[in-house]
Amino acid sequence: EALVAIARSLEQALRRRGFDPADRAFTSHLTIGRVRQRDQDWSVKLEGAVVDGSPPFAVDRVSVVQSTLHPRGSIYQVRAEAMLAS
Protein backbone atom coordinates (compact mmCIF):
# COMPACT_ATOMS: atom_id res chain seq x y z
CA GLU A 1 0.00 0.00 0.00
CA ALA A 2 2.87 2.37 0.80
CA LEU A 3 4.42 1.88 -2.65
CA VAL A 4 1.07 2.54 -4.33
CA ALA A 5 0.77 5.79 -2.34
CA ILE A 6 4.28 6.85 -3.41
CA ALA A 7 3.50 6.03 -7.04
CA ARG A 8 0.24 7.99 -6.88
CA SER A 9 1.98 11.01 -5.35
CA LEU A 10 4.75 10.88 -7.95
CA GLU A 11 2.28 10.67 -10.81
CA GLN A 12 0.32 13.66 -9.48
CA ALA A 13 3.53 15.71 -9.21
CA LEU A 14 4.55 14.76 -12.75
CA ARG A 15 1.09 15.63 -14.14
CA ARG A 16 1.36 19.10 -12.56
CA ARG A 17 4.59 19.50 -14.52
CA GLY A 18 2.94 18.58 -17.82
CA PHE A 19 3.64 14.85 -18.07
CA ASP A 20 0.89 12.56 -19.34
CA PRO A 21 -0.53 10.04 -16.87
CA ALA A 22 0.67 6.46 -17.04
CA ASP A 23 -1.22 4.29 -19.50
CA ARG A 24 -1.66 1.51 -16.92
CA ALA A 25 -2.03 1.14 -13.18
CA PHE A 26 1.09 0.95 -11.03
CA THR A 27 2.19 -2.56 -10.08
CA SER A 28 5.16 -2.94 -7.77
CA HIS A 29 7.69 -5.56 -8.81
CA LEU A 30 11.22 -6.73 -8.27
CA THR A 31 13.25 -8.00 -11.20
CA ILE A 32 15.42 -10.88 -10.03
CA GLY A 33 17.00 -11.49 -13.41
CA ARG A 34 16.44 -11.60 -17.13
CA VAL A 35 17.15 -14.32 -19.66
CA ARG A 36 18.32 -13.89 -23.21
CA GLN A 37 17.22 -17.27 -24.54
CA ARG A 38 13.45 -17.22 -24.18
CA ASP A 39 12.97 -20.46 -26.08
CA GLN A 40 14.45 -22.50 -23.20
CA ASP A 41 12.54 -23.77 -20.17
CA TRP A 42 14.15 -22.08 -17.16
CA SER A 43 11.71 -23.52 -14.59
CA VAL A 44 14.13 -25.96 -12.95
CA LYS A 45 16.93 -23.40 -12.63
CA LEU A 46 14.56 -20.75 -11.23
CA GLU A 47 12.89 -23.02 -8.65
CA GLY A 48 15.78 -22.51 -6.24
CA ALA A 49 15.82 -18.73 -6.69
CA VAL A 50 12.92 -18.08 -4.29
CA VAL A 51 13.69 -19.14 -0.76
CA ASP A 52 11.20 -18.96 2.09
CA GLY A 53 12.72 -17.28 5.10
CA SER A 54 15.00 -15.01 3.11
CA PRO A 55 16.41 -12.22 5.28
CA PRO A 56 14.28 -9.06 5.36
CA PHE A 57 15.57 -5.89 3.79
CA ALA A 58 14.73 -2.22 4.15
CA VAL A 59 13.77 0.07 1.30
CA ASP A 60 15.22 3.50 2.04
CA ARG A 61 15.06 5.27 -1.33
CA VAL A 62 13.36 5.49 -4.69
CA SER A 63 15.68 5.62 -7.68
CA VAL A 64 14.94 6.66 -11.25
CA VAL A 65 17.04 4.33 -13.38
CA GLN A 66 17.70 4.69 -17.09
CA SER A 67 18.02 1.35 -18.87
CA THR A 68 19.92 1.30 -22.17
CA LEU A 69 19.74 -1.92 -24.15
CA HIS A 70 23.09 -3.21 -25.35
CA PRO A 71 23.99 -6.47 -27.16
CA ARG A 72 26.05 -7.61 -24.16
CA GLY A 73 23.33 -6.71 -21.65
CA SER A 74 21.44 -3.69 -20.40
CA ILE A 75 23.34 -0.73 -19.00
CA TYR A 76 21.68 0.89 -15.99
CA GLN A 77 22.33 4.44 -14.83
CA VAL A 78 20.78 6.03 -11.75
CA ARG A 79 19.44 9.42 -12.90
CA ALA A 80 17.92 10.61 -9.60
CA GLU A 81 17.25 9.36 -6.08
CA ALA A 82 14.91 10.38 -3.29
CA MET A 83 15.37 9.15 0.26
CA LEU A 84 12.27 7.83 1.99
CA ALA A 85 11.30 8.89 5.49
CA SER A 86 11.74 6.16 8.08
C-alpha positions as a Python dict, from the first residue, in 0.01 Angstrom:
ca = {
    (1, 'E'): (0, 0, 0),
    (2, 'A'): (287, 237, 80),
    (3, 'L'): (442, 188, -265),
    (4, 'V'): (107, 254, -433),
    (5, 'A'): (77, 579, -234),
    (6, 'I'): (428, 685, -341),
    (7, 'A'): (350, 603, -704),
    (8, 'R'): (24, 799, -688),
    (9, 'S'): (198, 1101, -535),
    (10, 'L'): (475, 1088, -795),
    (11, 'E'): (228, 1067, -1081),
    (12, 'Q'): (32, 1366, -948),
    (13, 'A'): (353, 1571, -921),
    (14, 'L'): (455, 1476, -1275),
    (15, 'R'): (109, 1563, -1414),
    (16, 'R'): (136, 1910, -1256),
    (17, 'R'): (459, 1950, -1452),
    (18, 'G'): (294, 1858, -1782),
    (19, 'F'): (364, 1485, -1807),
    (20, 'D'): (89, 1256, -1934),
    (21, 'P'): (-53, 1004, -1687),
    (22, 'A'): (67, 646, -1704),
    (23, 'D'): (-122, 429, -1950),
    (24, 'R'): (-166, 151, -1692),
    (25, 'A'): (-203, 114, -1318),
    (26, 'F'): (109, 95, -1103),
    (27, 'T'): (219, -256, -1008),
    (28, 'S'): (516, -294, -777),
    (29, 'H'): (769, -556, -881),
    (30, 'L'): (1122, -673, -827),
    (31, 'T'): (1325, -800, -1120),
    (32, 'I'): (1542, -1088, -1003),
    (33, 'G'): (1700, -1149, -1341),
    (34, 'R'): (1644, -1160, -1713),
    (35, 'V'): (1715, -1432, -1966),
    (36, 'R'): (1832, -1389, -2321),
    (37, 'Q'): (1722, -1727, -2454),
    (38, 'R'): (1345, -1722, -2418),
    (39, 'D'): (1297, -2046, -2608),
    (40, 'Q'): (1445, -2250, -2320),
    (41, 'D'): (1254, -2377, -2017),
    (42, 'W'): (1415, -2208, -1716),
    (43, 'S'): (1171, -2352, -1459),
    (44, 'V'): (1413, -2596, -1295),
    (45, 'K'): (1693, -2340, -1263),
    (46, 'L'): (1456, -2075, -1123),
    (47, 'E'): (1289, -2302, -865),
    (48, 'G'): (1578, -2251, -624),
    (49, 'A'): (1582, -1873, -669),
    (50, 'V'): (1292, -1808, -429),
    (51, 'V'): (1369, -1914, -76),
    (52, 'D'): (1120, -1896, 209),
    (53, 'G'): (1272, -1728, 510),
    (54, 'S'): (1500, -1501, 311),
    (55, 'P'): (1641, -1222, 528),
    (56, 'P'): (1428, -906, 536),
    (57, 'F'): (1557, -589, 379),
    (58, 'A'): (1473, -222, 415),
    (59, 'V'): (1377, 7, 130),
    (60, 'D'): (1522, 350, 204),
    (61, 'R'): (1506, 527, -133),
    (62, 'V'): (1336, 549, -469),
    (63, 'S'): (1568, 562, -768),
    (64, 'V'): (1494, 666, -1125),
    (65, 'V'): (1704, 433, -1338),
    (66, 'Q'): (1770, 469, -1709),
    (67, 'S'): (1802, 135, -1887),
    (68, 'T'): (1992, 130, -2217),
    (69, 'L'): (1974, -192, -2415),
    (70, 'H'): (2309, -321, -2535),
    (71, 'P'): (2399, -647, -2716),
    (72, 'R'): (2605, -761, -2416),
    (73, 'G'): (2333, -671, -2165),
    (74, 'S'): (2144, -369, -2040),
    (75, 'I'): (2334, -73, -1900),
    (76, 'Y'): (2168, 89, -1599),
    (77, 'Q'): (2233, 444, -1483),
    (78, 'V'): (2078, 603, -1175),
    (79, 'R'): (1944, 942, -1290),
    (80, 'A'): (1792, 1061, -960),
    (81, 'E'): (1725, 936, -608),
    (82, 'A'): (1491, 1038, -329),
    (83, 'M'): (1537, 915, 26),
    (84, 'L'): (1227, 783, 199),
    (85, 'A'): (1130, 889, 549),
    (86, 'S'): (1174, 616, 808),
}
